[in-house]
Amino acid sequence: MNLSFFDQFSSPYLLGIPLIPLSLLFPTLLLPSPSHRWINNRLSTLQLWFANLITKQLMNPLNKAGHKWALLLTSLMLFLLSINLLGLLPYTFTPTTQLSMNMALAIPLWLATLLVGLRNQPSTSLGHLLPEGTPTPLIPALIMIETTSLLIRPLALGVRLTANLTAGHLLIQLISTATITLLPMLPSISALTALILFLLTILEVAVAMIQAYVFVLLLSLYLQENI
């Protein structure tokens, strides 16, 4: 019984073919189709307004040099947001509950921000490893600590996203199982757990949106340190 709770996180297969690429491409169906018109309909207008709002929020802490990353960061934000929200639908699979996928997103993007800093301003980027005014005996220890904190950033990005989504999905499945089990025996308690399940689902929608935003926001802050 306990193992079945984690079956929802196993990679789905159909005739031996993994379905993760299909689930990753599914959010592209929500994008507006290209057209020669400025405005197609209300849905496309709402999507453009939402993308513009996200871009403004992500570009606020960045200077003009970081605005080159606007398309990448906004696309990543919309991609993660779509996957996280679609994963809350019944009988669906959430690819962002897989640590391997989140690390595959976090490591290259974090490394890109680091390489940008080492190329454009190497002295400033390396200066982050040693705070100004550090006593001489503490210099080796602080360099090791700052280097460790720098290298652990992509791991923190991936684990944070994976852990929050995995915990939410497990809670939803546990409470929904309890609701169905208690329904024939204790209908009043089952109704209470159903109410808790409804509130938890609303919370998980908020968590799915916040975690996508936090993932991209931290990347933009790492970029700001190196430009």
N, C-alpha and C positions, 0 to 999 in steps of 0.2 A: 504493500500500500504506500509506504513511504517513497519507494523508488518511482512509483507512477507519477508523483508530483513533479518529478524532474524530467519526465518524458517530453514535456512541452518545450524544453530547451534543447532537445536533440535535433540534429540537422535533419530536415525532412527529405525523403527520397521517393521517387516514383520510377519504377522499373529500373532501379539501380542508378538513376540519374539524380544528382543533388539539385534541390529546388531553390537553394540560396540565391544563385544568380537571378532567377526569376523574381524572387521576392525583393531583390535589390533594384530591379528594373521597374517594378510595379509603380513606385511613386512618380515615374516619368509620365504615366498616363494622366496624372492630375495636372500636368503643365498645360497651359493654353496652346492651342495649335497656332502655328505662324499664319499671319494674315497681313494684307496690305492696308487694313484699316487701323486707325489709331486706337479705337476702342471697339471691341467686338460685342461684349455683353456685360452684364453686371458682375458675373463671376470673374471674368478676366480683369475687370476694373478692381475688384476686391483683392485679387491675387497680386496685381501690380502695386496696389496701395500697401499691402502687407509686406511685400518684398522691399519696397522703398523704406518702410518703417524699420525693418530689420537692418537694412544697410546703414541707415542713419545711426541706429543704436550701436552698431559694431564699429563704425568709423569715427565716432565721437572721440574715443581716447587716442586715436592715431593721428599722426601728422600727415602732411601731403604725400610723403614718400610711401606711407603705408596704404594709401588709397588705391595703389595698384593691386592690392590683394582683395579689393571689395568683391569682385565677381567670385573668387574662390571661396571666401568666407561666407558670403551670402548663399551660394549654392550648397555649401556644406551644411549650413544652418537649416535650410529648407529640406535637404535630404534627410538629415537626422530627425527633424521634426515630423516629416511624413512617415518615416519608418516607425518611430516611437508611437505615434498615434494610431497608425494602421495595425500595429501589433496588439493594441488593446481590443480589437474586434474579436468576437468568438471564432474559434477554430482557425486562428492565424498564427503565423510564426514571426517572431521578432528577431531579426538578425543582430540587433544591437545588444542582445543578451549574451552574445558570444564574445568572450574576451579576445579571441584571436582577431576578430574583425575590428574591434575597437582599437586594439593595439596597431593593427595595420593602417588605421587612419591617424592615430596619434603620433606614432614614431616618425613617419616621413614628414608630416607637417611641422612637428617640433624641430626636427633636424633641419628643415628648410629655413625656419626662422633663425636657428643658431648659425647656419652657414651664411645667411645674409649679413648677420652681425659681424662674423669673423672676416667677411670680405670687405664690407664697407667701413667698419670702424673696429679693427682688431684690438686696439689698446683699450677702448672703452668696454668691449665685450669681455675681455680677459680681466679688466679691472673689477668686474662684478664678483669675481672669485675672492677678492681681498678687500674688505671694507677699509675706508680711509681712517688713519689713526690707530691701526691695530698694533698692539705691543709686539715687539720682535719675537719673544718666545712663543706667542700664540699663532704666528703666521703659518707654520706647517699644518697645525690642527685646523685652523679656519679654512685654509685652502682645500683640505680634504672634505670638510663639512659642506662647504659651498659647492664643491664638485659633485658630491653625492646628491645634494638637493637639486642640482641642475640635471643630473642624469635620471633622477627619479620622477621628473615632471611628466614624461609620456606615460609612465606606468600609472601615475596618479590619475591622469586623464582617462585612460582606458578602464581602470578598476572602478573609478567613481561612477562612470556611466553604466558599466556592467552590473555593479552591485545594487545600485538604486533601482534599475529596471527589473533585475532578477528578484529582488525582495518584494517589489510591488506585485509582480505576477504570481509569486508564491502565496502571498497573502490573499489575493483575489481568489486563487484556486482553493485554498484552505477554507475560506469563509463560504464560498459557494458550495463546496462539498458538505460543510456543516449545515447549510441551509436546506439542501436537498435531503440530507439524512434525518434532520429533526422534523421535517414537514409532517410525516405520518404520525409521529409520536407526540411532539410538542409544537402544535401549530403557532402558538403565541411566541414561543422562543424563536421559531423559524422566521416569523415575521420580523422580529427584532434583528436577527442576523441578516435578513434581506435588506433592512434599512441600513445596517452597518456596511453591507456590501455596496449599496448604492453610493453612500458617502465616500467609501474607499475608492470606488471607481472614479468619482469626480476628483479626488485627491490624486489619483494616478494619472489622470489627464494633465493635471497641473504639473506633476513631477516629470512627465514625458516632455512637456514643453520647456520646463526650467532646465532640465539636464541637457537638452540640445543646446539651449542658449548658453549655459555655463561652459560647455565643452568648447564652443566657438569663441566665447568671450575670453577664456583663459588663453587660447591660441593667439587672439589679437593682442592681449597684454604681453605675452612672450615676444610677439613681433615688435611691439612698441619699445621693448627693452633693447632691441638690436637694430633699430633704424634711427 
